[in-house]
């Protein structure tokens, strides 16, 4: 079962998503305020927008139903450096964001922003440049992940601890990171 929130009064409507196909549009009428609103199952228009920006001049058609990880297929990969799993919440669907060597600037996707790891969300508590995960190698050649706040308006949390602007925190596989109302989990390659 899925819940959708009414954009007018904030009350929740529940429906069974398994009864519908990906890409199908559903229209709801709020039981509290009678506002009508629609959602699209499992797809987002932002996917096509980001693909269009990345292609910039390419004649390749953009797929509106492509998963987030497929958006990075046209970007050359240096190596597999892990990924962030963005947990599903009321603002967006579950997403997988690949990480690269160097700084991975994480924030809310807004057209024209210069971030390399955008989260597709309408969560206003996630800044357009919220936090940064640096991926590097130590002397033994193992991957090292370092998290810092960008700085952001609402802060970056690891567990129940907020990072100060000057803090640099080493994180590892399974670390839970919260930015605004959005939670992410770090997964590193084996």
C-alpha positions in Angstrom: 0.0 0.0 0.0 1.1 3.5 -0.8 0.2 6.9 0.7 -0.1 10.2 -1.1 -0.4 13.5 0.5 -3.0 16.1 -0.5 -1.1 19.2 -1.7 -3.8 21.5 -0.2 -4.6 20.2 3.3 -1.8 17.6 3.9 -4.1 14.6 4.7 -3.1 11.2 3.4 -4.9 9.0 0.8 -4.0 5.3 0.7 -4.1 3.1 -2.5 -2.8 -0.2 -3.7 0.0 0.5 -6.2 0.2 -3.1 -7.3 -3.1 -2.7 -9.1 -1.6 -0.1 -11.5 1.1 -0.2 -14.2 4.2 2.0 -14.2 3.5 5.3 -15.9 -0.2 5.2 -15.3 -1.8 8.5 -14.1 -4.1 8.4 -11.1 -6.4 11.2 -10.0 -7.5 11.5 -6.4 -10.1 13.5 -4.6 -9.1 14.4 -1.0 -11.6 13.1 1.5 -11.0 16.1 3.8 -10.9 19.2 1.5 -12.3 17.7 -1.8 -9.2 19.0 -3.7 -8.5 16.9 -6.9 -4.8 16.0 -7.6 -3.0 13.5 -9.8 0.1 11.4 -9.5 2.1 9.3 -12.0 3.0 5.7 -10.9 6.7 5.0 -10.8 7.9 7.7 -13.1 9.0 11.3 -13.0 9.3 14.1 -15.4 12.6 15.2 -13.8 14.3 12.1 -15.3 13.7 13.3 -18.8 14.7 16.9 -17.9 18.1 15.8 -16.4 18.8 13.4 -19.3 18.1 16.3 -21.7 20.5 18.6 -19.8 23.2 15.9 -19.8 22.8 15.2 -23.5 22.8 18.9 -24.5 22.6 18.8 -28.2 22.3 15.0 -28.6 19.5 13.6 -30.7 19.0 10.7 -28.3 15.4 10.5 -27.0 14.9 10.9 -23.3 13.0 8.2 -21.5 10.6 9.5 -18.9 10.5 6.1 -17.1 14.3 5.5 -16.9 15.5 4.6 -13.4 17.8 7.1 -11.8 20.9 4.9 -12.2 20.2 4.7 -16.0 20.6 8.5 -16.2 24.3 8.1 -15.5 24.9 5.5 -18.2 26.0 8.1 -20.7 28.5 9.5 -18.2 31.9 7.8 -18.4 32.7 5.9 -15.1 36.2 5.9 -13.7 35.4 3.0 -11.5 32.8 1.6 -9.2 32.9 3.7 -6.0 29.7 2.7 -4.3 26.3 4.2 -4.2 23.8 6.0 -2.0 20.3 4.5 -1.6 17.8 7.2 -1.1 15.0 5.7 1.0 11.4 6.3 -0.2 9.4 8.9 1.8 6.4 11.1 1.1 8.5 13.4 -1.1 9.9 10.9 -3.7 10.5 7.4 -4.8 13.5 5.2 -3.8 16.6 6.2 -5.8 20.1 4.9 -6.3 22.8 7.5 -6.8 26.2 6.3 -7.9 29.3 7.7 -6.3 32.5 8.7 -8.1 36.1 9.4 -7.0 36.5 12.9 -5.6 33.7 15.2 -4.3 30.1 14.0 -4.7 28.0 17.1 -4.2 24.6 16.0 -3.0 21.4 18.1 -3.0 17.9 18.7 -4.3 17.7 18.7 -8.1 16.9 22.1 -9.6 17.5 22.8 -13.2 20.7 24.8 -13.7 22.4 23.8 -10.4 25.9 22.5 -10.5 25.8 19.4 -8.5 26.9 15.9 -9.6 24.8 13.8 -7.3 21.2 15.2 -7.5 18.3 13.8 -5.5 15.0 14.0 -7.3 12.7 15.5 -4.6 10.4 18.3 -3.8 11.4 18.2 -0.1 12.0 21.9 0.7 14.3 21.0 3.7 16.9 19.6 1.3 19.1 22.4 0.0 20.3 22.4 -3.6 23.8 21.9 -2.3 23.3 20.1 1.0 26.3 17.9 1.8 29.4 16.4 0.2 30.8 12.9 0.2 34.5 12.7 -0.8 35.6 9.3 -2.1 39.4 8.7 -2.1 41.9 5.9 -1.6 44.1 5.4 1.5 47.8 4.2 1.3 46.6 0.6 1.2 44.4 1.3 -1.8 41.1 0.9 0.0 38.2 3.4 -0.6 37.7 6.0 2.1 34.4 7.9 2.4 34.4 11.3 4.1 31.1 13.2 4.8 30.8 17.0 5.4 28.0 19.5 5.5 27.9 21.9 2.5 26.9 24.0 4.7 23.1 23.6 4.6 20.1 25.3 6.2 18.8 22.2 8.0 22.0 20.3 8.6 23.4 16.9 7.8 22.8 14.1 10.4 24.6 10.8 10.9 22.5 8.8 13.3 21.3 11.4 15.8 24.4 13.5 15.5 24.4 16.7 13.5 27.6 17.7 11.6 29.0 21.1 12.2 30.2 23.1 9.2 33.9 22.3 10.0 33.3 18.6 10.7 34.7 15.8 8.4 33.3 12.4 9.3 34.6 9.1 7.9 31.6 6.9 7.0 31.4 3.2 6.0 29.1 0.7 4.4 25.6 0.9 6.0 26.0 4.4 7.4 22.6 6.2 7.6 22.7 9.8 6.5 19.7 12.2 7.0 19.4 15.5 5.1 16.2 17.4 5.7 13.3 14.8 5.7 15.3 12.5 3.4 17.3 9.4 4.5 20.2 7.8 2.6 22.2 4.7 3.2 25.8 4.3 1.9 26.6 1.0 0.1 30.2 0.4 -0.9 31.5 -2.1 -3.5 32.9 -5.4 -2.2 
